[in-house]
Amino acid sequence: MPPPVPAPFPIDREAGIAAYKALLSPEEHRRRVAAGDTTDLVPGIKPLEGPPPVIVAKISKRWQSSADSKIDLFEIVPRDGAPLPSFEAGAHIDIMVTPQFIRQFSLASDPSDHSKYLVGVLREDQGRGGSIKIHQMLKPGVPVVVSQPRNHFPVVKDGLRHILMAGGIGVTPLIAMGHELSRAGADFTLYYKARTRAQAAFIPELQAMPWADRVRFHFSDENRLHVADVLGDYEPGDHLYTCGPAEFMDAVYAAALARGWQEDALHREYFSVPETAQFVNHAFTLELMRSGLKVLVPADKSATTALKEAGVNIDVKCSDGLCGVCKTPYLGGEIEHRDYVLNKTQRSSHVILCCSRAKEPDGTIVLDR
């Protein structure tokens, strides 16, 4: 059965009439061709603005990094030898194994090295299948399509003390931070927690780092990590970064807040959607300030879907509030933020449209677009 034909986007009636009148009749088209007047008969190709959205690279190396064989490290290099796009610590890329399997992975490589990207992939046997496909298909020499790096988890450049707390595979972006902070001569310590030594990745790699003296390993069956004990009391200029399972990061945040840390000094990145309380959807309105367009978002649709149906395209990728691609500035309205990307300060000016909604039924969010 062929796929259904999507409904056309609604179009302003006057604009549609004007566009129709601008079309040439067949007779006029033939007359102009016969006269050699072919100007604007065929639309030109719009040049690509900015860097290409994806890069075709290849796997150069792959090796097992955890004793339990569930975590492999993949080194990605350009196929033509040109430098890869630069990135800052905390960035991630998308890896497309097949069109159905596109997954985000934090970069663990040194941001100053543009010759390769390094990612660690935990094989999740009970997951959605993406990590299994990567473990099955990506071998040395195999081409791989990756996105440009994006970063929602950067290092605060003017921080005075940086505490990095990793839970399991969440160590990957913090390794890139270690490279960046070490090169800057910053004061930092990386605490790496895993249930067992066998389940941990990057152990030999971290032990070989020039900043290995900054790394503290904690395994639950050997020497448990007591978060409150290593945090210390907050001083202005301190920053805490954490990545790992949601319950681990929640515990880190709770301990930090209890020790007097300011919320703006706490930074985290989710690598999967945590279990949260169930939200109740209700209809609301989006108002686009620049065009004056008002779009009703029904209870059973997301803001991005309603906007697309109204002819307003918003880039979307994950639809879970994790990737930040659909981040949009807003000017007014009470918002129920449901994302896992924006911090408290960012939420005062931006909204993740794939998941967030107006806080109250029939509310209005005014977008700066």
Steps between C-alpha positions, in 0.01 A plus 500: 500500500648840406554748784223756553546833330554770764247779513626829357596774741235771546584809298383856526226550237628835368854367480372196310314719248808717446720193448252357251486825299879503481506166317556511125239356271616222267472738204712768669758238601532378136520856370785590736693185419464562126625857549799379700377674813564232762575726794349362822315224314682244710565579867864513590658269751513659841855479633550314825545739790742401773664161548335183369262348757666158484846358436575167337789363705626150581589285796878481535528304825273312735586331825334352806524733796315323781585161645138390471524564121196730487683825425703550183692810396476620140751733338348695210718670237427691177505296181696762305757593764359851548458628857175415672279790618628648822313458828518605863494267798150379582394473135326203342440370150228294338604169350275360228541126459185468289232764432292340776781506756645841578649534846686772691840435655721735699851557372778377729791606281728798549328809353839626378543192277301549178616174345256270681195468720479242779173365636415224745191291433331291767317205346151514650342162441163625629518835320339620177754326278731783399797398715466137391506605134814704560674207669394271215576724202776749575838337444836649394481626143120528494359839388284681752284813475532741791356844570678822575586519873248679723552606856248557781746405773799735473769575752463838670811678380542735796437233766756481781443141616344225291367173645413234243280213619440208265270204537584208271509579127417861594874550538542562125431878484691551825814351344489769231456753781809359670702560183372857469540592866848349521617695197361820658683432828169495688432349842290187445440147626319218320311253720403188309241269658395157372333203665802278439841534342393250233212726392713812469643626172801720424701377800830444313441809288448719807800349677715599202383862488756772576245616758447154653575639846170691475292180466340317792347156435213380720342158466202408717646161599844649583493864611161667475475862396353718775398803299452742789848426634681595178291803409600728782318824562419724207718802428426754225670378182447130576325290234376144510440288189332160509392244243364151551175327596224736608489369857874554537480858373199570723702381800794721401274804464329432832833468682635816340193709583513372858861620524406850388583477130317749280277349233668700223828328591355153433511352150385161375428313180255216453574224251154345523155617600455444875185369656296802603155579625230475233403836355148591397474655154252775425442730205682831481595769249831599347532859384784585260591858580668593170231367266200536730400141422307319774505121507275285716681198645244227579548280805597203284773679301838652579582863432741401223235287328238776518746754364599271213135453406465878496791532258764595759793262499691443822798265486432194714705190564448312827145618595587410860643830623856363503679637195408870508463530121156665530608759760312821425504842669174618652374837621207420723274239652519253786671181385505148636858413407532126440846488344828363634727753328440851630609623839299738716653812345450378143137415569429864571553579130478174301264206463549150357198477274490126435386426856424815700156660516309789653469454875124558514215385272434746216818690585710686245874486430643788299793388284775735385471409134 
